[in-house]
Amino acid sequence: MKHEELYRHLKELAEKLGIRFYEKNFRISGLSVKSGLCRIEGTWHFYMDKHLKVREKTEVLAQALHDFPIDDVYIIPAVREYIDKNRP
């Protein structure tokens, strides 16, 4: 499976898990910011640096999703395998 397709499936999974997903330009902030999860008032948010390569985006997102309860969510086997392979 290509990384573009994998990335799309990972974003869909994040949404199924109730994670709000944002892809932002971190360069304009002037701060050293990395992609990742944060919890704001009880809601999970994932901020992705839009300048990362697609392969890097899939790795970062897969690592973040690994600790969420995904056993009861239908995931394409290749995506589940990718998440397991990219444990933090």
DSSP file (Angstrom, degrees, kcal/mol; ACC not computed):
  #  RESIDUE AA STRUCTURE BP1 BP2  ACC     N-H-->O    O-->H-N    N-H-->O    O-->H-N    TCO  KAPPA ALPHA  PHI   PSI    X-CA   Y-CA   Z-CA
    1    1 A M              0   0    0      0, 0.0     2,-0.1     0, 0.0     0, 0.0   0.000 360.0 360.0 360.0 134.7    0.0    0.0    0.0
    2    2 A K     >  -     0   0    0      1,-0.1     4,-2.5     4,-0.0     3,-0.2  -0.355 360.0-117.3 -72.7 154.0    1.4    3.4   -0.9
    3    3 A H  H  > S+     0   0    0      1,-0.2     4,-2.8     2,-0.2     5,-0.2   0.829 112.9  58.6 -63.5 -32.8    2.0    5.9    1.8
    4    4 A E  H  > S+     0   0    0      2,-0.2     4,-1.8     1,-0.2    -1,-0.2   0.929 111.0  42.0 -61.5 -44.1   -0.6    8.4    0.5
    5    5 A E  H  > S+     0   0    0     -3,-0.2     4,-2.2     2,-0.2    -2,-0.2   0.900 114.4  51.5 -68.9 -41.4   -3.3    5.8    0.8
    6    6 A L  H  X S+     0   0    0     -4,-2.5     4,-2.4     1,-0.2    -2,-0.2   0.911 108.6  51.7 -60.8 -43.3   -2.0    4.6    4.2
    7    7 A Y  H  X S+     0   0    0     -4,-2.8     4,-2.3     1,-0.2    -1,-0.2   0.904 108.4  51.2 -61.2 -42.6   -2.0    8.2    5.4
    8    8 A R  H  X S+     0   0    0     -4,-1.8     4,-2.1     1,-0.2    -1,-0.2   0.920 111.1  47.8 -61.5 -44.3   -5.6    8.7    4.3
    9    9 A H  H  X S+     0   0    0     -4,-2.2     4,-2.2     1,-0.2    -2,-0.2   0.881 110.7  51.6 -65.4 -38.0   -6.7    5.5    6.2
   10   10 A L  H  X S+     0   0    0     -4,-2.4     4,-2.3     2,-0.2    -1,-0.2   0.895 109.3  49.9 -66.6 -39.6   -4.8    6.6    9.3
   11   11 A K  H  X S+     0   0    0     -4,-2.3     4,-2.0     2,-0.2    -2,-0.2   0.906 110.5  50.5 -64.1 -40.7   -6.5   10.0    9.2
   12   12 A E  H  X S+     0   0    0     -4,-2.1     4,-2.2     1,-0.2    -2,-0.2   0.900 109.6  50.9 -63.0 -40.6   -9.9    8.3    8.9
   13   13 A L  H  X S+     0   0    0     -4,-2.2     4,-1.8     2,-0.2    -2,-0.2   0.916 107.1  53.5 -63.0 -43.1   -9.1    6.0   11.8
   14   14 A A  H  <>S+     0   0    0     -4,-2.3     5,-2.7     1,-0.2    -1,-0.2   0.920 109.5  48.5 -57.6 -43.8   -8.2    9.1   13.9
   15   15 A E  H ><5S+     0   0    0     -4,-2.0     3,-1.5     1,-0.2    -1,-0.2   0.890 107.9  54.1 -64.9 -39.3  -11.5   10.6   13.1
   16   16 A K  H 3<5S+     0   0    0     -4,-2.2    -1,-0.2     1,-0.3    -2,-0.2   0.838 106.9  53.1 -61.5 -32.1  -13.3    7.3   14.0
   17   17 A L  T 3<5S-     0   0    0     -4,-1.8    -1,-0.3    -5,-0.2    -2,-0.2   0.409 123.4-106.7 -84.6   2.3  -11.5    7.5   17.4
   18   18 A G  T < 5S+     0   0    0     -3,-1.5     2,-0.5     1,-0.3    26,-0.3   0.665  71.1 145.1  83.1  16.5  -12.8   11.0   18.0
   19   19 A I      < -     0   0    0     -5,-2.7     2,-0.4    -6,-0.2    -1,-0.3  -0.776  47.2-134.9 -90.5 126.1   -9.5   12.7   17.4
   20   20 A R  E     -a   45   0A   0     24,-2.5    26,-3.2    -2,-0.5     2,-0.4  -0.689  23.9-151.4 -80.3 129.3   -9.7   16.0   15.8
   21   21 A F  E     +a   46   0A   0     -2,-0.4     2,-0.4    24,-0.2    26,-0.2  -0.874  17.7 177.0-112.2 132.0   -7.1   16.2   13.0
   22   22 A Y  E     -a   47   0A   0     24,-2.7    26,-3.0    -2,-0.4     2,-0.6  -0.993  17.6-158.2-132.9 138.5   -5.4   19.4   11.7
   23   23 A E  E     +a   48   0A   0     -2,-0.4     2,-0.3    24,-0.2    26,-0.2  -0.967  30.6 172.5-116.2 115.0   -2.7   19.8    9.1
   24   24 A K  E     -a   49   0A   0     24,-2.7    26,-3.0    -2,-0.6     2,-1.0  -0.804  41.7-114.3-126.7 159.4   -0.9   23.1    9.7
   25   25 A N    >   +     0   0    0     -2,-0.3     3,-0.5    24,-0.2     4,-0.2  -0.831  31.3 179.2 -90.7 101.4    2.0   25.2    8.6
   26   26 A F  G >>  +     0   0    0     -2,-1.0     3,-1.2     1,-0.2     4,-0.5   0.694  68.1  76.4 -77.8 -18.8    4.3   25.3   11.7
   27   27 A R  G >4 S+     0   0    0      1,-0.3     3,-0.9     2,-0.2    -1,-0.2   0.830  86.4  60.1 -63.6 -32.2    7.0   27.3    9.9
   28   28 A I  G <4 S+     0   0    0     -3,-0.5    -1,-0.3     1,-0.2    -2,-0.1   0.711  93.8  65.9 -71.2 -17.6    5.0   30.6   10.1
   29   29 A S  G <4 S-     0   0    0     -3,-1.2    -1,-0.2    -4,-0.2    -2,-0.2   0.776  94.0-140.3 -74.2 -24.4    4.9   30.3   14.0
   30   30 A G    <<  +     0   0    0     -3,-0.9     2,-0.3    -4,-0.5    -3,-0.1   0.476  65.7 112.9  77.5   0.2    8.7   30.8   14.2
   31   31 A L  S    S-     0   0    0     -5,-0.5     2,-1.2     1,-0.0    -1,-0.3  -0.702  80.3-109.1-103.5 156.5    8.7   28.2   17.0
   32   32 A S        +     0   0    0     -2,-0.3     2,-0.4    -3,-0.1    -5,-0.1  -0.740  54.8 165.7 -83.9  99.1   10.2   24.8   17.0
   33   33 A V        -     0   0    0     -2,-1.2     2,-0.3    -7,-0.1    -7,-0.1  -0.923  21.1-158.0-121.3 141.6    7.0   22.7   16.9
   34   34 A K        -     0   0    0     -2,-0.4    13,-0.1     1,-0.0     2,-0.1  -0.828  28.6 -99.1-115.4 156.8    6.6   19.0   16.2
   35   35 A S        +     0   0    0     -2,-0.3     2,-0.3    14,-0.1    13,-0.2  -0.402  66.0 105.5 -68.0 148.2    3.6   17.1   15.0
   36   36 A G  E     -B   47   0A   0     11,-2.2    11,-2.6    -2,-0.1     2,-0.2  -0.961  60.4 -59.5 164.3-178.6    1.7   15.2   17.7
   37   37 A L  E     +B   46   0A   0     -2,-0.3     2,-0.3     9,-0.2     9,-0.2  -0.579  37.9 172.5 -89.9 148.4   -1.3   14.7   20.0
   38   38 A C  E     -B   45   0A   0      7,-2.4     7,-2.9    -2,-0.2     2,-0.5  -0.978  25.4-132.8-148.4 157.4   -2.5   16.9   22.7
   39   39 A R  E     -B   44   0A   0     -2,-0.3     2,-0.5     5,-0.2     5,-0.2  -0.952  20.5-175.6-114.9 123.0   -5.6   16.9   24.8
   40   40 A I  E >  S-B   43   0A   0      3,-2.7     3,-1.9    -2,-0.5    -2,-0.0  -0.969  72.3 -24.2-123.2 117.0   -7.6   20.1   25.2
   41   41 A E  T 3  S-     0   0    0     -2,-0.5    -1,-0.1     1,-0.3     3,-0.1   0.872 127.9 -47.8  48.6  44.8  -10.5   20.1   27.6
   42   42 A G  T 3  S+     0   0    0      1,-0.2     2,-0.4    -3,-0.0    -1,-0.3   0.415 116.8 108.9  84.0  -1.3  -11.0   16.4   27.4
   43   43 A T  E <   - B   0  40A   0     -3,-1.9    -3,-2.7   -24,-0.0     2,-0.3  -0.921  65.6-128.5-113.0 133.4  -10.8   16.2   23.6
   44   44 A W  E     - B   0  39A   0     -2,-0.4   -24,-2.5   -26,-0.3     2,-0.4  -0.580  25.9-174.6 -79.0 138.5   -7.9   14.7   21.6
   45   45 A H  E     -aB  20  38A   0     -7,-2.9    -7,-2.4    -2,-0.3     2,-0.5  -0.992  11.0-157.8-131.2 139.3   -6.4   16.8   18.9
   46   46 A F  E     -aB  21  37A   0    -26,-3.2   -24,-2.7    -2,-0.4     2,-0.5  -0.980   6.1-163.4-120.1 123.7   -3.6   15.8   16.4
   47   47 A Y  E     -aB  22  36A   0    -11,-2.6   -11,-2.2    -2,-0.5     2,-0.4  -0.925   6.7-166.6-108.8 123.1   -1.6   18.5   14.8
   48   48 A M  E     -a   23   0A   0    -26,-3.0   -24,-2.7    -2,-0.5     2,-0.6  -0.914  23.7-125.3-112.3 132.3    0.4   17.5   11.7
   49   49 A D  E >   -a   24   0A   0     -2,-0.4     3,-1.7   -26,-0.2   -24,-0.2  -0.651  18.3-150.5 -71.8 116.4    3.1   19.6   10.1
   50   50 A K  T 3  S+     0   0    0    -26,-3.0    -1,-0.2    -2,-0.6   -25,-0.1   0.627  89.8  65.8 -69.0 -11.2    2.0   19.9    6.5
   51   51 A H  T 3  S+     0   0    0    -27,-0.4    -1,-0.3     2,-0.1   -26,-0.1   0.508  77.5 105.2 -89.2  -4.7    5.6   20.2    5.3
   52   52 A L  S <  S-     0   0    0     -3,-1.7     2,-0.1     1,-0.1    -4,-0.0  -0.389  81.8-102.8 -70.2 153.7    6.6   16.7    6.4
   53   53 A K     >  -     0   0    0      1,-0.1     4,-2.4    -2,-0.1     3,-0.3  -0.429  33.1-111.1 -70.6 154.0    7.0   14.1    3.7
   54   54 A V  H  > S+     0   0    0      1,-0.2     4,-2.4     2,-0.2     5,-0.2   0.875 118.6  55.2 -58.1 -39.1    4.0   11.7    3.4
   55   55 A R  H  > S+     0   0    0      1,-0.2     4,-1.9     2,-0.2    -1,-0.2   0.916 109.3  46.9 -60.3 -43.1    6.2    8.8    4.7
   56   56 A E  H  > S+     0   0    0     -3,-0.3     4,-2.6     1,-0.2     5,-0.2   0.888 110.0  54.0 -65.8 -38.9    7.0   10.8    7.8
   57   57 A K  H  X S+     0   0    0     -4,-2.4     4,-2.4     1,-0.2     5,-0.2   0.914 108.2  48.8 -61.4 -43.3    3.4   11.8    8.3
   58   58 A T  H  X S+     0   0    0     -4,-2.4     4,-2.4     1,-0.2    -1,-0.2   0.901 112.2  49.0 -64.7 -39.5    2.3    8.1    8.2
   59   59 A E  H  X S+     0   0    0     -4,-1.9     4,-2.2     2,-0.2    -2,-0.2   0.940 113.2  45.7 -65.2 -47.2    5.0    7.2   10.8
   60   60 A V  H  X S+     0   0    0     -4,-2.6     4,-1.9     1,-0.2    -2,-0.2   0.925 116.4  45.0 -62.6 -45.7    4.1   10.0   13.2
   61   61 A L  H  X S+     0   0    0     -4,-2.4     4,-2.2    -5,-0.2    -1,-0.2   0.898 111.8  51.8 -68.5 -40.3    0.4    9.3   13.0
   62   62 A A  H  X S+     0   0    0     -4,-2.4     4,-1.1    -5,-0.2    -1,-0.2   0.904 109.7  50.4 -62.1 -41.1    0.7    5.6   13.3
   63   63 A Q  H  < S+     0   0    0     -4,-2.2     4,-0.5     1,-0.2     3,-0.3   0.895 111.1  48.8 -63.6 -39.8    2.8    6.0   16.4
   64   64 A A  H >< S+     0   0    0     -4,-1.9     3,-0.6     1,-0.2    -1,-0.2   0.873 112.2  48.0 -67.9 -37.1    0.3    8.3   18.0
   65   65 A L  H >< S+     0   0    0     -4,-2.2     3,-1.6     1,-0.2    -1,-0.2   0.662  89.9  84.5 -78.7 -15.6   -2.6    5.9   17.2
   66   66 A H  T 3< S+     0   0    0     -4,-1.1     4,-0.2     1,-0.3    -1,-0.2   0.838  89.0  49.4 -58.0 -36.1   -0.9    2.9   18.6
   67   67 A D  T <  S+     0   0    0     -3,-0.6    -1,-0.3    -4,-0.5    -2,-0.1   0.455  91.8  96.3 -86.9  -0.2   -1.9    3.6   22.2
   68   68 A F  S <  S-     0   0    0     -3,-1.6     2,-1.5    -4,-0.1     3,-0.1  -0.582  91.8 -98.6 -87.4 154.3   -5.6    4.1   21.4
   69   69 A P        +     0   0    0      0, 0.0     3,-0.2     0, 0.0    -2,-0.1  -0.547  60.4 151.4 -74.1  92.5   -8.1    1.2   21.8
   70   70 A I    >   +     0   0    0     -2,-1.5     3,-1.3    -4,-0.2    -3,-0.0   0.409  40.9  95.2-104.5   1.2   -8.3    0.1   18.1
   71   71 A D  T 3  S+     0   0    0      1,-0.3    -1,-0.2    -3,-0.1     4,-0.1   0.827  88.9  45.1 -63.6 -31.5   -9.2   -3.5   18.7
   72   72 A D  T 3  S+     0   0    0     -3,-0.2     2,-0.4     2,-0.1    -1,-0.3   0.352  98.1  87.4 -95.0   6.5  -12.9   -2.9   18.3
   73   73 A V  S <  S-     0   0    0     -3,-1.3     2,-0.4   -56,-0.0   -60,-0.0  -0.892  83.5-117.6-107.5 133.2  -12.6   -0.7   15.2
   74   74 A Y        +     0   0    0     -2,-0.4     2,-0.4   -61,-0.0    -2,-0.1  -0.558  41.8 171.4 -71.0 126.5  -12.5   -2.2   11.7
   75   75 A I        -     0   0    0     -2,-0.4     5,-0.0    -4,-0.1   -66,-0.0  -0.996  42.1-102.2-133.8 137.9   -9.1   -1.3   10.1
   76   76 A I    >>  -     0   0    0     -2,-0.4     4,-2.1     1,-0.1     3,-1.1  -0.379  37.9-119.9 -55.6 134.0   -7.8   -2.7    6.9
   77   77 A P  H 3> S+     0   0    0      0, 0.0     4,-2.5     0, 0.0     5,-0.2   0.834 112.0  55.2 -50.9 -38.6   -5.2   -5.4    7.8
   78   78 A A  H 3> S+     0   0    0      1,-0.2     4,-1.8     2,-0.2     5,-0.1   0.865 109.5  47.6 -64.0 -34.9   -2.3   -3.5    6.1
   79   79 A V  H <> S+     0   0    0     -3,-1.1     4,-2.3     2,-0.2    -1,-0.2   0.915 111.6  49.2 -71.9 -43.6   -3.1   -0.4    8.2
   80   80 A R  H  X S+     0   0    0     -4,-2.1     4,-2.3     1,-0.2    -2,-0.2   0.912 111.8  49.9 -60.7 -42.4   -3.3   -2.4   11.4
   81   81 A E  H  X S+     0   0    0     -4,-2.5     4,-2.2    -5,-0.2    -1,-0.2   0.892 109.3  51.6 -63.7 -40.2    0.0   -4.1   10.6
   82   82 A Y  H  X S+     0   0    0     -4,-1.8     4,-1.5     2,-0.2    -2,-0.2   0.906 109.2  50.1 -63.7 -42.2    1.6   -0.7    9.9
   83   83 A I  H  < S+     0   0    0     -4,-2.3     3,-0.3     1,-0.2    -2,-0.2   0.931 112.2  47.4 -61.5 -45.9    0.5    0.7   13.2
   84   84 A D  H >< S+     0   0    0     -4,-2.3     3,-0.8     1,-0.2    -1,-0.2   0.871 111.3  51.7 -63.1 -36.7    1.9   -2.4   15.0
   85   85 A K  H 3< S+     0   0    0     -4,-2.2    -1,-0.2     1,-0.2    -2,-0.2   0.781 107.3  53.9 -70.9 -27.6    5.1   -2.1   13.1
   86   86 A N  T 3< S+     0   0    0     -4,-1.5    -1,-0.2    -3,-0.3   -20,-0.2  -0.218  72.4 155.8-105.1  42.7    5.6    1.6   14.0
   87   87 A R    <         0   0    0     -3,-0.8   -24,-0.1     1,-0.1   -23,-0.1  -0.400 360.0 360.0 -65.0 144.5    5.3    1.5   17.8
   88   88 A P              0   0    0      0, 0.0    -1,-0.1     0, 0.0   -25,-0.0   0.514 360.0 360.0 -67.4 360.0    7.0    4.3   19.5
